[in-house]
Amino acid sequence: MIVKLLKFLFVCGCVNSFPDGAPVDACVKDRANQPNHGQHRSQPLNTLPYKVIASSAHFEPNTKITVTIEGAEPFKGFFIQARSADDNHWTGSWEESPNTTLIPECSAITHADPREKIRATLIWTAPASHGTVYFTGTVLKDYGTFWANIVAETPHDTGLQILI
């Protein structure tokens, strides 16, 4: 089931071809959790030069959680999705923020411009329930250099995890 659900994980659109971020169909691409960048493949997560950090993994109704992407090297794009830790379904919604595009069909948010970024701060709003959420996604340094299957750290984590 997880493999099937991973198929629906985000695939960032090409920064050159999709300068406004990943397309809506990024939620349902054939290659699970991989941008459609031809022959290019995800870099090993142990080489990730960025931190993706969520302020919490636990939520109550309408809680707001901040997800931050930052690094010493600039990046051009991202695609971050919120998933329930209980059943792996898309959950909650993102707040609009400058230079982002919302993809509510799968609780995702992506970049809205091709400019280099050092930091992105995103706000997720929980549904009208309580539970545990994780944030997973892709960060693109450029068209051919990206890291997929990233899971955001939370204050109690010691590092990024790989969703298997």
CYANA upper distance limits for C-alpha pairs under 8 A (distance plus 0.5 A):
  1 MET  CA      5 LEU  CA      6.63
  2 ILE  CA      6 LEU  CA      6.40
  2 ILE  CA     88 ASN  CA      8.36
  2 ILE  CA    164 ILE  CA      8.28
  3 VAL  CA      7 LYS  CA      7.03
  3 VAL  CA    164 ILE  CA      8.50
  4 LYS  CA      8 PHE  CA      7.87
  5 LEU  CA      9 LEU  CA      7.50
  5 LEU  CA     88 ASN  CA      8.03
  6 LEU  CA     32 ALA  CA      5.75
  6 LEU  CA     33 ASN  CA      6.90
  7 LYS  CA     27 CYS  CA      8.44
  7 LYS  CA     28 VAL  CA      6.80
  7 LYS  CA     29 LYS  CA      7.03
  7 LYS  CA     30 ASP  CA      6.59
  7 LYS  CA     31 ARG  CA      6.80
  7 LYS  CA     32 ALA  CA      4.41
  7 LYS  CA     33 ASN  CA      7.10
  8 PHE  CA     26 ALA  CA      8.21
  8 PHE  CA     27 CYS  CA      5.30
  8 PHE  CA     28 VAL  CA      4.83
  8 PHE  CA     29 LYS  CA      6.96
  8 PHE  CA     30 ASP  CA      8.46
  8 PHE  CA     32 ALA  CA      6.90
  8 PHE  CA     33 ASN  CA      7.86
  9 LEU  CA     26 ALA  CA      7.93
  9 LEU  CA     27 CYS  CA      5.86
  9 LEU  CA     28 VAL  CA      7.34
  9 LEU  CA     29 LYS  CA      8.35
  9 LEU  CA     32 ALA  CA      6.45
  9 LEU  CA     33 ASN  CA      5.35
  9 LEU  CA     81 GLN  CA      8.11
  9 LEU  CA    137 GLY  CA      8.19
 10 PHE  CA     26 ALA  CA      5.50
 10 PHE  CA     27 CYS  CA      5.31
 10 PHE  CA     28 VAL  CA      7.82
 10 PHE  CA     29 LYS  CA      8.07
 10 PHE  CA     32 ALA  CA      7.92
 10 PHE  CA     33 ASN  CA      5.63
 10 PHE  CA     34 GLN  CA      7.47
 10 PHE  CA     35 PRO  CA      8.03
 10 PHE  CA     79 PHE  CA      6.91
 10 PHE  CA     80 ILE  CA      7.90
 10 PHE  CA     81 GLN  CA      7.68
 10 PHE  CA    108 ALA  CA      8.47
 10 PHE  CA    137 GLY  CA      6.99
 10 PHE  CA    138 THR  CA      7.92
 11 VAL  CA     22 ALA  CA      7.47
 11 VAL  CA     26 ALA  CA      5.13
 11 VAL  CA     27 CYS  CA      7.23
 11 VAL  CA     29 LYS  CA      7.17
 11 VAL  CA     31 ARG  CA      8.41
 11 VAL  CA     32 ALA  CA      7.94
 11 VAL  CA     33 ASN  CA      5.87
 11 VAL  CA     34 GLN  CA      5.34
 11 VAL  CA     35 PRO  CA      4.54
 11 VAL  CA     36 ASN  CA      7.10
 11 VAL  CA     79 PHE  CA      7.74
 11 VAL  CA    138 THR  CA      7.90
 12 CYS  CA     21 GLY  CA      7.52
 12 CYS  CA     22 ALA  CA      5.11
 12 CYS  CA     23 PRO  CA      8.02
 12 CYS  CA     26 ALA  CA      6.78
 12 CYS  CA     34 GLN  CA      7.64
 12 CYS  CA     35 PRO  CA      5.04
 12 CYS  CA     36 ASN  CA      7.63
 12 CYS  CA     77 GLY  CA      8.35
 12 CYS  CA     78 PHE  CA      7.31
 12 CYS  CA     79 PHE  CA      6.31
 12 CYS  CA    110 THR  CA      8.42
 12 CYS  CA    138 THR  CA      7.36
 13 GLY  CA     17 SER  CA      7.53
 13 GLY  CA     18 PHE  CA      5.84
 13 GLY  CA     21 GLY  CA      6.69
 13 GLY  CA     22 ALA  CA      4.66
 13 GLY  CA     23 PRO  CA      6.67
 13 GLY  CA     26 ALA  CA      7.65
 13 GLY  CA     35 PRO  CA      6.43
 13 GLY  CA     36 ASN  CA      6.98
 13 GLY  CA     37 HIS  CA      8.24
 14 CYS  CA     18 PHE  CA      5.69
 14 CYS  CA     19 PRO  CA      7.85
 14 CYS  CA     21 GLY  CA      8.41
 14 CYS  CA     22 ALA  CA      7.89
 14 CYS  CA     35 PRO  CA      7.57
 14 CYS  CA     36 ASN  CA      7.43
 14 CYS  CA     37 HIS  CA      6.70
 14 CYS  CA    143 TYR  CA      6.42
 15 VAL  CA     19 PRO  CA      5.41
 15 VAL  CA     20 ASP  CA      8.34
 15 VAL  CA     21 GLY  CA      7.47
 15 VAL  CA     76 LYS  CA      7.51
 15 VAL  CA     77 GLY  CA      7.26
 15 VAL  CA    114 PRO  CA      6.61
 15 VAL  CA    142 ASP  CA      7.41
 15 VAL  CA    143 TYR  CA      6.25
 16 ASN  CA    114 PRO  CA      8.03
 16 ASN  CA    143 TYR  CA      7.37
 18 PHE  CA     22 ALA  CA      6.78
 18 PHE  CA     23 PRO  CA      7.82
 19 PRO  CA    112 ALA  CA      7.25
 19 PRO  CA    113 ASP  CA      5.78
 19 PRO  CA    114 PRO  CA      5.29
 20 ASP  CA    101 THR  CA      8.05
 20 ASP  CA    111 HIS  CA      6.91
 20 ASP  CA    112 ALA  CA      4.52
 20 ASP  CA    113 ASP  CA      5.32
 20 ASP  CA    114 PRO  CA      7.31
 21 GLY  CA     77 GLY  CA      7.43
 21 GLY  CA     78 PHE  CA      8.11
 21 GLY  CA     79 PHE  CA      8.30
 21 GLY  CA    100 THR  CA      8.26
 21 GLY  CA    101 THR  CA      7.38
 21 GLY  CA    110 THR  CA      5.84
 21 GLY  CA    111 HIS  CA      5.21
 21 GLY  CA    112 ALA  CA      5.46
 21 GLY  CA    113 ASP  CA      7.18
 21 GLY  CA    114 PRO  CA      8.35
 22 ALA  CA     26 ALA  CA      6.60
 22 ALA  CA     79 PHE  CA      7.37
 22 ALA  CA    110 THR  CA      6.61
 22 ALA  CA    111 HIS  CA      7.98
 24 VAL  CA    103 ILE  CA      6.75
 24 VAL  CA    105 GLU  CA      8.22
 25 ASP  CA     29 LYS  CA      6.90
 26 ALA  CA     35 PRO  CA      8.45
 27 CYS  CA    106 CYS  CA      6.81
 31 ARG  CA     35 PRO  CA      8.34
 31 ARG  CA     36 ASN  CA      8.24
 33 ASN  CA    137 GLY  CA      7.92
 33 ASN  CA    138 THR  CA      8.09
 33 ASN  CA    148 ALA  CA      6.59
 33 ASN  CA    149 ASN  CA      6.51
 34 GLN  CA     41 ARG  CA      7.95
 34 GLN  CA     42 SER  CA      7.49
 34 GLN  CA    138 THR  CA      8.26
 34 GLN  CA    148 ALA  CA      6.55
 34 GLN  CA    149 ASN  CA      8.44
 35 PRO  CA    148 ALA  CA      8.43
 37 HIS  CA     41 ARG  CA      8.09
 37 HIS  CA    143 TYR  CA      7.50
 37 HIS  CA    144 GLY  CA      7.43
 40 HIS  CA    144 GLY  CA      5.99
 40 HIS  CA    145 THR  CA      8.00
 41 ARG  CA    144 GLY  CA      8.11
 41 ARG  CA    145 THR  CA      8.31
 41 ARG  CA    146 PHE  CA      8.05
 42 SER  CA    145 THR  CA      7.60
 42 SER  CA    146 PHE  CA      5.90
 42 SER  CA    147 TRP  CA      5.39
 42 SER  CA    148 ALA  CA      6.13
 43 GLN  CA     47 THR  CA      7.53
 43 GLN  CA     48 LEU  CA      8.12
 43 GLN  CA    145 THR  CA      7.34
 43 GLN  CA    146 PHE  CA      6.47
 43 GLN  CA    147 TRP  CA      5.63
 43 GLN  CA    148 ALA  CA      8.05
 44 PRO  CA     48 LEU  CA      7.66
 44 PRO  CA    147 TRP  CA      7.48
 45 LEU  CA    147 TRP  CA      6.97
 45 LEU  CA    148 ALA  CA      8.36
 45 LEU  CA    150 ILE  CA      7.91
 48 LEU  CA    147 TRP  CA      7.25
 49 PRO  CA     71 GLY  CA      6.52
 49 PRO  CA     72 ALA  CA      7.63
 49 PRO  CA     73 GLU  CA      7.39
 50 TYR  CA     69 ILE  CA      7.21
 50 TYR  CA     70 GLU  CA      5.91
 50 TYR  CA     71 GLY  CA      4.80
 50 TYR  CA     72 ALA  CA      7.80
 50 TYR  CA     73 GLU  CA      8.13
 51 LYS  CA     68 THR  CA      8.18
 51 LYS  CA     69 ILE  CA      6.16
 51 LYS  CA     70 GLU  CA      5.96
 51 LYS  CA     71 GLY  CA      6.66
 51 LYS  CA    152 ALA  CA      8.33
 51 LYS  CA    153 GLU  CA      8.45
 52 VAL  CA     67 VAL  CA      7.42
 52 VAL  CA     68 THR  CA      6.09
 52 VAL  CA     69 ILE  CA      5.02
 52 VAL  CA     70 GLU  CA      7.26
 52 VAL  CA    150 ILE  CA      8.37
 52 VAL  CA    151 VAL  CA      8.01
 52 VAL  CA    152 ALA  CA      5.35
 52 VAL  CA    153 GLU  CA      6.74
 53 ILE  CA     67 VAL  CA      6.02
 53 ILE  CA     68 THR  CA      5.74
 53 ILE  CA     69 ILE  CA      7.13
 53 ILE  CA    152 ALA  CA      5.48
 53 ILE  CA    153 GLU  CA      5.18
 53 ILE  CA    154 THR  CA      6.31
 53 ILE  CA    155 PRO  CA      8.50
 54 ALA  CA     65 ILE  CA      7.24
 54 ALA  CA     66 THR  CA      6.15
 54 ALA  CA     67 VAL  CA      4.79
 54 ALA  CA     68 THR  CA      6.96
 54 ALA  CA    135 PHE  CA      7.92
 54 ALA  CA    152 ALA  CA      6.36
 54 ALA  CA    153 GLU  CA      6.44
 54 ALA  CA    154 THR  CA      5.51
 54 ALA  CA    155 PRO  CA      8.04
 55 SER  CA     65 ILE  CA      6.22
 55 SER  CA     66 THR  CA      5.83
 55 SER  CA     67 VAL  CA      6.93
 55 SER  CA    154 THR  CA      6.39
 55 SER  CA    155 PRO  CA      7.02
 56 SER  CA     65 ILE  CA      6.73
 56 SER  CA     66 THR  CA      8.30
 56 SER  CA    154 THR  CA      6.01
 56 SER  CA    155 PRO  CA      7.12
 57 ALA  CA    132 THR  CA      5.86
 57 ALA  CA    133 VAL  CA      5.62
 57 ALA  CA    134 TYR  CA      6.57
 57 ALA  CA    154 THR  CA      6.89
 58 HIS  CA    130 HIS  CA      8.11
 58 HIS  CA    131 GLY  CA      6.30
 58 HIS  CA    132 THR  CA      4.95
 58 HIS  CA    133 VAL  CA      6.82
 59 PHE  CA     63 THR  CA      6.18
 59 PHE  CA     64 LYS  CA      8.46
 59 PHE  CA    126 ALA  CA      6.98
 59 PHE  CA    130 HIS  CA      5.84
 59 PHE  CA    131 GLY  CA      6.00
 59 PHE  CA    132 THR  CA      6.64
 59 PHE  CA    133 VAL  CA      7.98
 60 GLU  CA    126 ALA  CA      7.52
 60 GLU  CA    128 ALA  CA      8.04
 60 GLU  CA    129 SER  CA      6.54
 60 GLU  CA    130 HIS  CA      4.71
 60 GLU  CA    131 GLY  CA      7.26
 61 PRO  CA    126 ALA  CA      6.46
 61 PRO  CA    127 PRO  CA      6.25
 61 PRO  CA    128 ALA  CA      4.75
 61 PRO  CA    129 SER  CA      5.18
 61 PRO  CA    130 HIS  CA      6.13
 62 ASN  CA    125 THR  CA      6.12
 62 ASN  CA    126 ALA  CA      5.12
 62 ASN  CA    127 PRO  CA      6.13
 62 ASN  CA    128 ALA  CA      6.29
 62 ASN  CA    129 SER  CA      8.23
 63 THR  CA    125 THR  CA      6.20
 63 THR  CA    126 ALA  CA      5.66
 63 THR  CA    127 PRO  CA      8.47
 64 LYS  CA    123 ILE  CA      6.96
 64 LYS  CA    124 TRP  CA      6.04
 64 LYS  CA    125 THR  CA      5.09
 64 LYS  CA    126 ALA  CA      6.84
 65 ILE  CA    123 ILE  CA      6.28
 65 ILE  CA    124 TRP  CA      5.71
 65 ILE  CA    125 THR  CA      7.02
 65 ILE  CA    126 ALA  CA      8.34
 66 THR  CA    121 THR  CA      7.32
 66 THR  CA    122 LEU  CA      6.17
 66 THR  CA    123 ILE  CA      5.17
 66 THR  CA    124 TRP  CA      6.82
 67 VAL  CA    121 THR  CA      6.44
 67 VAL  CA    122 LEU  CA      5.59
 67 VAL  CA    123 ILE  CA      6.78
 67 VAL  CA    124 TRP  CA      7.98
 67 VAL  CA    135 PHE  CA      8.48
 67 VAL  CA    152 ALA  CA      8.28
 68 THR  CA    119 ARG  CA      7.56
 68 THR  CA    120 ALA  CA      6.16
 68 THR  CA    121 THR  CA      5.05
 68 THR  CA    122 LEU  CA      6.67
 69 ILE  CA    119 ARG  CA      5.97
 69 ILE  CA    120 ALA  CA      5.63
 69 ILE  CA    121 THR  CA      7.09
 70 GLU  CA    118 ILE  CA      6.10
 70 GLU  CA    119 ARG  CA      4.79
 70 GLU  CA    120 ALA  CA      7.04
 71 GLY  CA    118 ILE  CA      6.48
 71 GLY  CA    119 ARG  CA      7.43
 72 ALA  CA    118 ILE  CA      7.41
 73 GLU  CA    118 ILE  CA      7.17
 74 PRO  CA    116 GLU  CA      6.01
 74 PRO  CA    117 LYS  CA      5.62
 74 PRO  CA    118 ILE  CA      5.25
 74 PRO  CA    141 LYS  CA      7.23
 75 PHE  CA    116 GLU  CA      5.86
 75 PHE  CA    117 LYS  CA      5.72
 75 PHE  CA    118 ILE  CA      6.95
 75 PHE  CA    139 VAL  CA      7.68
 75 PHE  CA    140 LEU  CA      6.31
 75 PHE  CA    141 LYS  CA      4.66
 75 PHE  CA    142 ASP  CA      7.31
 76 LYS  CA    111 HIS  CA      8.48
 76 LYS  CA    114 PRO  CA      6.16
 76 LYS  CA    115 ARG  CA      6.35
 76 LYS  CA    116 GLU  CA      5.19
 76 LYS  CA    117 LYS  CA      6.50
 76 LYS  CA    139 VAL  CA      8.44
 76 LYS  CA    140 LEU  CA      6.26
 76 LYS  CA    141 LYS  CA      5.95
 76 LYS  CA    142 ASP  CA      6.44
 77 GLY  CA    110 THR  CA      7.69
 77 GLY  CA    111 HIS  CA      5.89
 77 GLY  CA    113 ASP  CA      8.43
 77 GLY  CA    114 PRO  CA      7.41
 77 GLY  CA    116 GLU  CA      8.44
 77 GLY  CA    117 LYS  CA      8.42
 77 GLY  CA    139 VAL  CA      6.39
 77 GLY  CA    140 LEU  CA      5.46
 77 GLY  CA    141 LYS  CA      7.48
 77 GLY  CA    142 ASP  CA      8.21
 78 PHE  CA    110 THR  CA      5.92
 78 PHE  CA    111 HIS  CA      6.25
 78 PHE  CA    137 GLY  CA      7.71
 78 PHE  CA    138 THR  CA      5.98
 78 PHE  CA    139 VAL  CA      4.89
 78 PHE  CA    140 LEU  CA      6.45
 79 PHE  CA    108 ALA  CA      7.35
 79 PHE  CA    109 ILE  CA      6.31
 79 PHE  CA    110 THR  CA      4.95
 79 PHE  CA    111 HIS  CA      7.57
 79 PHE  CA    137 GLY  CA      5.83
 79 PHE  CA    138 THR  CA      5.79
 79 PHE  CA    139 VAL  CA      7.20
 80 ILE  CA    108 ALA  CA      5.97
 80 ILE  CA    109 ILE  CA      5.96
 80 ILE  CA    110 THR  CA      6.98
 80 ILE  CA    135 PHE  CA      6.98
 80 ILE  CA    136 THR  CA      6.12
 80 ILE  CA    137 GLY  CA      4.81
 80 ILE  CA    138 THR  CA      7.10
 81 GLN  CA     90 TRP  CA      7.91
 81 GLN  CA    106 CYS  CA      7.67
 81 GLN  CA    107 SER  CA      6.09
 81 GLN  CA    108 ALA  CA      4.64
 81 GLN  CA    109 ILE  CA      7.03
 81 GLN  CA    135 PHE  CA      6.06
 81 GLN  CA    136 THR  CA      5.92
 81 GLN  CA    137 GLY  CA      6.52
 82 ALA  CA     90 TRP  CA      6.32
 82 ALA  CA     91 THR  CA      6.30
 82 ALA  CA     92 GLY  CA      7.44
 82 ALA  CA     93 SER  CA      8.46
 82 ALA  CA    107 SER  CA      6.14
 82 ALA  CA    108 ALA  CA      6.98
 82 ALA  CA    133 VAL  CA      7.09
 82 ALA  CA    134 TYR  CA      6.41
 82 ALA  CA    135 PHE  CA      5.18
 82 ALA  CA    136 THR  CA      7.14
 83 ARG  CA     88 ASN  CA      5.84
 83 ARG  CA     89 HIS  CA      5.83
 83 ARG  CA     90 TRP  CA      4.97
 83 ARG  CA     91 THR  CA      5.90
 83 ARG  CA    107 SER  CA      8.22
 83 ARG  CA    133 VAL  CA      6.06
 83 ARG  CA    134 TYR  CA      5.96
 83 ARG  CA    135 PHE  CA      6.82
 83 ARG  CA    136 THR  CA      8.15
 84 SER  CA     88 ASN  CA      5.30
 84 SER  CA     89 HIS  CA      5.92
 84 SER  CA     90 TRP  CA      6.83
 84 SER  CA     91 THR  CA      6.51
 84 SER  CA    131 GLY  CA      7.99
 84 SER  CA    132 THR  CA      6.55
 84 SER  CA    133 VAL  CA      5.06
 84 SER  CA    134 TYR  CA      6.93
 85 ALA  CA    131 GLY  CA      8.34
 85 ALA  CA    132 THR  CA      5.86
 85 ALA  CA    133 VAL  CA      5.55
 85 ALA  CA    134 TYR  CA      6.57
 86 ASP  CA    131 GLY  CA      8.09
 86 ASP  CA    132 THR  CA      7.35
 86 ASP  CA    133 VAL  CA      8.44
 90 TRP  CA    106 CYS  CA      6.06
 90 TRP  CA    107 SER  CA      6.04
 91 THR  CA    106 CYS  CA      8.16
 91 THR  CA    107 SER  CA      6.31
 91 THR  CA    126 ALA  CA      7.88
 91 THR  CA    127 PRO  CA      7.36
 91 THR  CA    133 VAL  CA      8.42
 92 GLY  CA    107 SER  CA      6.64
 92 GLY  CA    124 TRP  CA      7.48
 92 GLY  CA    125 THR  CA      6.19
 92 GLY  CA    126 ALA  CA      5.15
 92 GLY  CA    127 PRO  CA      5.26
 93 SER  CA    104 PRO  CA      7.06
 93 SER  CA    107 SER  CA      5.94
 93 SER  CA    108 ALA  CA      8.09
 93 SER  CA    124 TRP  CA      6.22
 93 SER  CA    125 THR  CA      5.79
 93 SER  CA    126 ALA  CA      7.22
 93 SER  CA    127 PRO  CA      7.99
 94 TRP  CA    102 LEU  CA      7.29
 94 TRP  CA    104 PRO  CA      8.28
 94 TRP  CA    107 SER  CA      7.49
 94 TRP  CA    108 ALA  CA      7.65
 94 TRP  CA    109 ILE  CA      7.23
 94 TRP  CA    122 LEU  CA      7.98
 94 TRP  CA    123 ILE  CA      6.33
 94 TRP  CA    124 TRP  CA      4.84
 94 TRP  CA    125 THR  CA      6.42
 95 GLU  CA    102 LEU  CA      8.43
 95 GLU  CA    122 LEU  CA      7.89
 95 GLU  CA    123 ILE  CA      6.03
 95 GLU  CA    124 TRP  CA      6.63
 95 GLU  CA    125 THR  CA      7.62
 96 GLU  CA    100 THR  CA      7.27
 96 GLU  CA    101 THR  CA      7.77
 96 GLU  CA    102 LEU  CA      7.35
 97 SER  CA    122 LEU  CA      7.61
 99 ASN  CA    111 HIS  CA      6.57
 99 ASN  CA    112 ALA  CA      5.25
 99 ASN  CA    113 ASP  CA      6.62
100 THR  CA    109 ILE  CA      7.21
100 THR  CA    110 THR  CA      6.09
100 THR  CA    111 HIS  CA      5.03
100 THR  CA    112 ALA  CA      4.99
100 THR  CA    113 ASP  CA      8.14
101 THR  CA    109 ILE  CA      6.26
101 THR  CA    110 THR  CA      5.78
101 THR  CA    111 HIS  CA      6.53
101 THR  CA    112 ALA  CA      5.90
102 LEU  CA    107 SER  CA      8.44
102 LEU  CA    108 ALA  CA      6.67
102 LEU  CA    109 ILE  CA      5.08
102 LEU  CA    110 THR  CA      7.01
103 ILE  CA    107 SER  CA      6.69
103 ILE  CA    108 ALA  CA      5.44
103 ILE  CA    109 ILE  CA      6.18
103 ILE  CA    110 THR  CA      8.14
104 PRO  CA    108 ALA  CA      6.64
104 PRO  CA    109 ILE  CA      8.48
126 ALA  CA    130 HIS  CA      8.38
134 TYR  CA    151 VAL  CA      7.44
134 TYR  CA    152 ALA  CA      7.41
135 PHE  CA    151 VAL  CA      6.19
135 PHE  CA    152 ALA  CA      5.91
136 THR  CA    149 ASN  CA      6.85
136 THR  CA    150 ILE  CA      5.82
136 THR  CA    151 VAL  CA      4.84
136 THR  CA    152 ALA  CA      6.67
137 GLY  CA    148 ALA  CA      6.56
137 GLY  CA    149 ASN  CA      6.18
137 GLY  CA    150 ILE  CA      5.71
137 GLY  CA    151 VAL  CA      7.15
138 THR  CA    146 PHE  CA      7.43
138 THR  CA    147 TRP  CA      6.00
138 THR  CA    148 ALA  CA      4.76
138 THR  CA    149 ASN  CA      6.82
138 THR  CA    150 ILE  CA      6.65
139 VAL  CA    146 PHE  CA      6.20
139 VAL  CA    147 TRP  CA      5.99
139 VAL  CA    148 ALA  CA      7.23
140 LEU  CA    145 THR  CA      6.61
140 LEU  CA    146 PHE  CA      4.68
140 LEU  CA    147 TRP  CA      6.99
141 LYS  CA    145 THR  CA      5.98
141 LYS  CA    146 PHE  CA      6.18
142 ASP  CA    146 PHE  CA      7.28
149 ASN  CA    162 ILE  CA      6.61
149 ASN  CA    163 LEU  CA      6.87
150 ILE  CA    160 LEU  CA      7.28
150 ILE  CA    161 GLN  CA      7.30
150 ILE  CA    162 ILE  CA      6.78
150 ILE  CA    163 LEU  CA      8.22
151 VAL  CA    160 LEU  CA      6.29
151 VAL  CA    161 GLN  CA      5.95
151 VAL  CA    162 ILE  CA      6.88
151 VAL  CA    163 LEU  CA      7.65
152 ALA  CA    160 LEU  CA      6.67
152 ALA  CA    161 GLN  CA      8.11
153 GLU  CA    157 ASP  CA      6.08
153 GLU  CA    158 THR  CA      7.85
153 GLU  CA    159 GLY  CA      6.47
153 GLU  CA    160 LEU  CA      6.02
153 GLU  CA    161 GLN  CA      8.21
